[in-house]
Amino acid sequence: MKKTARRAVAISGMTLAIGATLGAAPAFGFYAWQGDDYAYTTNGGRNAEVCDWEADGNKIKAQYRRDGSDTIKNWWNELGDGSCYPTPEGREINKMRVVEQRFAAPDVEGKWYYR
């Protein structure tokens, strides 16, 4: 077998191995940020973790929308201490942003991120 033919067979084998490992259309997670605070999807997109990494005492929330719904839901992390809280499981989350609540000041809204 010529060198180029062996290379083609090796690349084809890697492609098949990668395809078999990933399976069909995996649901990849995504992140939403506001400063150092963030939320990210887990469990195939059916949950999100809302994480306050600023530890500044300000409450944060994830605003999100699930597949098949136009309703924007809120999930709070009220400690402001560097912790993460998971949302309840449901349909896959397809839109999300993080909002930081400021005392006696306007809230800071992160931009919307999409799956």
C-alpha positions as a LaTeX table, in Angstrom:
\begin{tabular}{lrrr}
\hline
Residue & $x$ (\AA) & $y$ (\AA) & $z$ (\AA) \\
\hline
Met1 & 0.00 & 0.00 & 0.00 \\
Lys2 & 1.38 & 3.39 & $-0.94$ \\
Lys3 & 2.07 & 6.04 & 1.67 \\
Thr4 & $-0.82$ & 8.29 & 0.49 \\
Ala5 & $-3.26$ & 5.38 & 0.51 \\
Arg6 & $-2.25$ & 4.43 & 4.08 \\
Arg7 & $-2.71$ & 8.05 & 5.13 \\
Ala8 & $-6.22$ & 8.13 & 3.60 \\
Val9 & $-7.16$ & 4.89 & 5.38 \\
Ala10 & $-5.82$ & 6.25 & 8.69 \\
Ile11 & $-7.79$ & 9.50 & 8.32 \\
Ser12 & $-10.96$ & 7.58 & 7.40 \\
Gly13 & $-10.50$ & 5.38 & 10.46 \\
Met14 & $-10.09$ & 8.43 & 12.73 \\
Thr15 & $-13.20$ & 10.02 & 11.25 \\
Leu16 & $-15.23$ & 6.86 & 11.91 \\
Ala17 & $-13.86$ & 6.59 & 15.46 \\
Ile18 & $-14.74$ & 10.21 & 16.23 \\
Gly19 & $-18.24$ & 9.79 & 14.75 \\
Ala20 & $-18.87$ & 6.65 & 16.79 \\
Thr21 & $-17.66$ & 8.34 & 19.96 \\
Leu22 & $-19.86$ & 11.42 & 19.54 \\
Gly23 & $-22.98$ & 9.58 & 18.43 \\
Ala24 & $-25.81$ & 11.35 & 16.66 \\
Ala25 & $-26.29$ & 15.08 & 17.18 \\
Pro26 & $-25.07$ & 15.53 & 20.77 \\
Ala27 & $-26.49$ & 18.49 & 22.71 \\
Phe28 & $-23.59$ & 20.75 & 23.59 \\
Gly29 & $-23.82$ & 23.07 & 26.57 \\
Phe30 & $-23.35$ & 26.80 & 26.45 \\
Tyr31 & $-22.43$ & 29.61 & 28.83 \\
Ala32 & $-23.88$ & 33.05 & 29.57 \\
Trp33 & $-21.74$ & 35.70 & 31.29 \\
Gln34 & $-22.11$ & 38.98 & 33.13 \\
Gly35 & $-18.76$ & 40.06 & 34.54 \\
Asp36 & $-17.35$ & 37.08 & 36.44 \\
Asp37 & $-20.85$ & 35.72 & 37.15 \\
Tyr38 & $-22.06$ & 33.07 & 34.75 \\
Ala39 & $-24.54$ & 30.31 & 34.03 \\
Tyr40 & $-23.98$ & 27.20 & 31.97 \\
Thr41 & $-26.16$ & 24.35 & 30.81 \\
Thr42 & $-25.65$ & 20.80 & 32.04 \\
Asn43 & $-27.40$ & 17.43 & 31.69 \\
Gly44 & $-27.79$ & 17.72 & 27.92 \\
Gly45 & $-29.10$ & 21.28 & 28.29 \\
Arg46 & $-31.97$ & 20.29 & 30.61 \\
Asn47 & $-30.45$ & 22.09 & 33.64 \\
Ala48 & $-28.30$ & 25.16 & 34.17 \\
Glu49 & $-25.88$ & 26.06 & 36.97 \\
Val50 & $-25.99$ & 29.69 & 38.10 \\
Cys51 & $-22.58$ & 30.69 & 39.49 \\
Asp52 & $-21.62$ & 33.84 & 41.39 \\
Trp53 & $-17.84$ & 34.13 & 41.13 \\
Glu54 & $-17.60$ & 37.77 & 42.17 \\
Ala55 & $-18.47$ & 37.03 & 45.82 \\
Asp56 & $-19.54$ & 40.66 & 46.22 \\
Gly57 & $-22.80$ & 40.12 & 48.11 \\
Asn58 & $-24.94$ & 40.93 & 45.04 \\
Lys59 & $-27.62$ & 38.42 & 44.08 \\
Ile60 & $-27.58$ & 37.03 & 40.55 \\
Lys61 & $-30.08$ & 35.17 & 38.46 \\
Ala62 & $-30.16$ & 33.28 & 35.21 \\
Gln63 & $-32.99$ & 34.22 & 32.92 \\
Tyr64 & $-33.69$ & 31.40 & 30.50 \\
Arg65 & $-36.15$ & 29.99 & 28.00 \\
Arg66 & $-36.74$ & 26.30 & 27.29 \\
Asp67 & $-37.62$ & 24.59 & 24.01 \\
Gly68 & $-41.31$ & 24.76 & 23.18 \\
Ser69 & $-41.98$ & 27.82 & 25.35 \\
Asp70 & $-41.84$ & 31.60 & 25.02 \\
Thr71 & $-41.79$ & 32.05 & 28.82 \\
Ile72 & $-38.63$ & 33.54 & 30.34 \\
Lys73 & $-37.92$ & 31.94 & 33.72 \\
Asn74 & $-35.68$ & 33.23 & 36.52 \\
Trp75 & $-33.41$ & 31.13 & 38.71 \\
Trp76 & $-31.70$ & 32.95 & 41.58 \\
Asn77 & $-28.39$ & 32.53 & 43.35 \\
Glu78 & $-29.08$ & 34.82 & 46.31 \\
Leu79 & $-25.96$ & 34.34 & 48.44 \\
Gly80 & $-23.46$ & 36.35 & 46.42 \\
Asp81 & $-20.69$ & 34.16 & 47.82 \\
Gly82 & $-19.00$ & 32.36 & 44.92 \\
Ser83 & $-21.43$ & 29.42 & 44.85 \\
Cys84 & $-23.37$ & 27.67 & 42.05 \\
Tyr85 & $-27.00$ & 26.53 & 42.11 \\
Pro86 & $-28.66$ & 24.17 & 39.61 \\
Thr87 & $-32.03$ & 24.88 & 38.03 \\
Pro88 & $-34.72$ & 22.22 & 38.04 \\
Glu89 & $-34.63$ & 19.76 & 35.13 \\
Gly90 & $-36.95$ & 20.39 & 32.21 \\
Arg91 & $-36.91$ & 20.73 & 28.46 \\
Glu92 & $-33.66$ & 21.83 & 26.86 \\
Ile93 & $-32.65$ & 25.44 & 27.54 \\
Asn94 & $-32.17$ & 27.38 & 24.30 \\
Lys95 & $-31.69$ & 30.99 & 25.47 \\
Met96 & $-30.06$ & 32.34 & 28.63 \\
Arg97 & $-28.48$ & 35.41 & 30.23 \\
Val98 & $-27.16$ & 36.40 & 33.67 \\
Val99 & $-28.45$ & 39.42 & 35.60 \\
Glu100 & $-26.74$ & 40.89 & 38.67 \\
Gln101 & $-29.03$ & 42.63 & 41.13 \\
Arg102 & $-27.49$ & 45.82 & 42.54 \\
Phe103 & $-28.66$ & 47.45 & 45.75 \\
Ala104 & $-29.93$ & 51.01 & 45.14 \\
Ala105 & $-28.65$ & 50.90 & 41.56 \\
Pro106 & $-29.85$ & 49.54 & 38.23 \\
Asp107 & $-29.41$ & 45.80 & 37.67 \\
Val108 & $-26.65$ & 44.77 & 35.28 \\
Glu109 & $-27.98$ & 42.53 & 32.51 \\
Gly110 & $-25.65$ & 40.34 & 30.50 \\
Lys111 & $-26.34$ & 39.74 & 26.84 \\
Trp112 & $-28.49$ & 36.84 & 25.68 \\
Tyr113 & $-26.68$ & 33.67 & 24.65 \\
Tyr114 & $-28.25$ & 30.97 & 22.52 \\
Arg115 & $-27.77$ & 27.23 & 22.08 \\
\hline
\end{tabular}
